Amino acid sequence: MDARYVALCLFVILILHGDPTLAETCRQFVKPHPFCFSAMCKANCYLERKFSDGSYVKGYECQSNAFHSVCVCYLCKN
């Protein structure tokens, strides 16, 4: 095979494969509350984002059952 052909094939493979270092890494931050509502959960998530390592808030939700509630934040970083 021609060296240019091999180099071109490797280049195409690298482009199609993409760069795995650009993938985001996400984590959950769970904070218990006696009760949970959306505005309070959102505020807690954005405060946690501000004091964390440069993450951004991908989403948040309140999860409640009969005995307690928790605010679950999904924080991601590129």
C-alpha positions as a printed Julia matrix, in Angstrom:
78×3 Matrix{Float64}:
   0.0    0.0    0.0
   0.99   3.53  -0.61
   2.04   5.46   2.52
  -0.3    8.32   1.64
  -3.24   5.9    1.44
  -2.43   4.44   4.88
  -2.08   7.92   6.38
  -5.38   9.0    4.84
  -7.16   5.9    6.22
  -5.78   6.52   9.71
  -6.83  10.16   9.51
 -10.38   9.21   8.47
 -10.6    6.65  11.28
  -9.51   9.27  13.83
 -12.08  11.76  12.55
 -14.93   9.22  12.55
 -13.99   7.89  15.98
 -14.07  11.33  17.55
 -12.24  12.55  20.58
 -13.29  10.73  23.77
 -11.78  13.49  25.91
 -14.63  15.78  24.84
 -17.21  13.54  26.5
 -18.89  14.99  29.55
 -18.59  13.38  32.95
 -21.63  13.69  35.16
 -22.28  13.11  38.83
 -25.25  13.31  41.15
 -25.45  15.58  44.14
 -28.17  14.54  46.59
 -29.34  16.85  49.36
 -32.0   15.73  51.85
 -34.78  18.13  52.85
 -37.84  17.82  55.1
 -39.81  18.86  52.0
 -38.74  19.63  48.44
 -40.12  21.95  45.8
 -38.74  22.82  42.4
 -37.53  26.39  43.02
 -35.63  25.42  46.17
 -34.08  22.41  44.45
 -32.99  24.53  41.48
 -31.41  27.12  43.78
 -29.52  24.42  45.71
 -28.22  22.91  42.48
 -26.98  26.23  41.14
 -25.28  27.01  44.47
 -23.58  23.61  44.41
 -22.46  24.31  40.85
 -21.01  27.64  41.88
 -18.91  26.09  44.65
 -17.87  22.99  42.69
 -15.12  22.39  40.14
 -16.55  24.21  37.12
 -19.5   21.89  36.58
 -22.8   22.93  35.04
 -26.32  21.86  36.01
 -27.72  19.38  33.49
 -30.91  18.81  35.44
 -32.52  18.51  38.84
 -35.52  16.83  40.41
 -37.29  16.41  43.71
 -37.86  12.87  44.91
 -40.28  12.42  47.77
 -41.76   9.56  49.72
 -43.78   9.35  52.93
 -40.87  10.0   55.29
 -38.43  12.36  53.58
 -37.59  14.28  50.41
 -34.37  14.72  48.51
 -33.2   17.13  45.84
 -31.15  15.36  43.17
 -28.86  17.54  41.05
 -27.16  16.28  37.89
 -23.87  18.15  37.57
 -21.72  17.64  34.49
 -18.3   18.79  33.42
 -16.75  18.73  29.94
